[in-house]
Amino acid sequence: VVGSGRQVSIEYVAPTGQLSTASTVVVTGSDMDVRPWRSLSYTIVVATQAVNWSVFGANASDFSDEVAVLAAATVVAGATSSYASTQFPYAYARVKVIDTVGGVHGTATVYGIAKS
């Protein structure tokens, strides 16, 4: 990324908007390999219907040992929410969403950045 005379290497994910479901699902394309980086941030933008979102970290690349680093938090339609860690303690990260009200699906778009 280039701006105001300083270049910074980053990893960036911006998967297309995804509908939540009545069960917790991974936001496709939100996973990141954070090993080469120190800090991590995710922002979620909810377009329709409220959703609950969580951020998970893992040391196994298949997320078999994942733990929630951001417990489920509600984001209402038309709002945003963010998660940030300056020293992310896991090798991998991803986002999951679920309907706030079962059967009432919301559209969520996630943006993620990892950097040194």
Protein Blocks (a to p, Z undefined) as FASTA:
>chain_A
ZZehiacdddddddddddddfbdcddehiaccfklpmbdcdddddfbhcadddddddfbf
nlpmgccfbdcddddehiacddddfbdcbfbdcdddddfbghiacdddddddddZZ
